[in-house]
Amino acid sequence: MSSPARPEILLVDDDTGLLQLIAMRLGASGYSVTTAESGEEALGRLASQRPSLVITDLKMGGMDGLALFDQIHQQAPTLPVIILTAHGTIPDAVTATQRGVFGFLTKPFDSRALLAQVEQALRATGGNFESEGEMPHWAGNIITRSGPMLEVLRQAELVAASDASVLINGASGTGKELLARAIHQASPRAKGPFQAINCAAIPEQLLESELFGHAKGSFSGAFVAHKGLFMAADGGTLFLDEIGDMPLNLQPKLLRALQERRVRPVGSTQDVAVDVRIISATHQDLEARMHEGTMRQDLFYRLNVVPLKLPLLAERREDIPLLASRFLERLSERYGKEAQSFAPDAMELLLNAAWPGNVRQLLNVVEQSVALSTTPVIPRSLVQQALREDAQAFVALDDARKGFERDYLVRLMKTTGGNVSQAARLAQRNRTEFYKLLQRHSLTPSEFKSERA
């Protein structure tokens, strides 16, 4: 059994002697320490790694400690920063703490005071995430070494301790339900049920019953009572995926359930008390939908207490080898294949792909490659084929529409043997408009004259 990871601390000071001394003290206390001799160097290190804590001098040449703090918190708002200075004044300390600096110590400082602040900072922010993809148990199937993704997980762990509603924003395939499950597992409700529903996948007339339940005989086909997901999730978490597609006429009932913690099944006259934590998710701009009138403002603010934003796979490319290897291991076992790794040029293809479908698309590409593999090493050719076929499934809507339109016109012209008048009637378009459509797609009627079906 491997030993627990040591929390990583980034130590920043332009005094190399003091830098080494503090690093030795922290190392002797069980911490893993990385050093930087300037704020600029520290930002460079943060671009490739994400420590659990930053300790920085205040007065340095170039970027000072407060400027470094501001840069850090633009990228990672929950990453704690402790500032050390030999020029400490009360105004410095007040300014630092008002801006969100975790701690402020004046040199010469007592080592015990520093270690106490370090321990307090690590406890307050949920400890350590290892840089090589080893995740805490509650993270489930999430694996990452990406700074932005680790920051999302830190925020997720902090919010998990409360009952605050969470709204997860992210494109399709980024792992919104995985994050919702992770928040549930990190919360005091972990032993309770986790229920999930995709609001876009259930017909409007059934969604109310799915959420709130129904009484026996409340509508045609309701032969037995159904308690609904709010009651099924009692004591646990209810995940509302694609909340942006919640029908407008159901939104007041959802808002009431959130505010009063009570639901009324369809066809019932009695309310039922429920104790449910709500996590919702969307790939849409809910503020825009609110302004359009398709999302209630009061519901939006009730759901959006703590927003979390999942990065695109293209924004966390350092995770691609980790994810691809994990998928390869799992799928090789499922399919009984001997595939063990990707050829270097195959991995290069994966690293440089566009990934419009995000992690879900990566899983599809790896699965196709494994299914067709005959050797322990996945070659470039299989990955290239899977990427090409998968890219066709993720073309932009405008491109898909143009492709359909061209194929439709070609079929019409083949069917009518190039007779524009007949084809226009079948398409229910006038002849002039139909000619314009043909010109848009560079189709000439004469090309089809000998192809009448």
Order of alpha helices (4+ residues) and beta strands (2+ residues): beta-alpha-beta-alpha-beta-alpha-beta-alpha-beta-alpha-alpha-beta-alpha-beta-alpha-alpha-beta-alpha-beta-beta-beta-alpha-alpha-beta-alpha-beta-alpha-alpha-beta-alpha-alpha-alpha-alpha
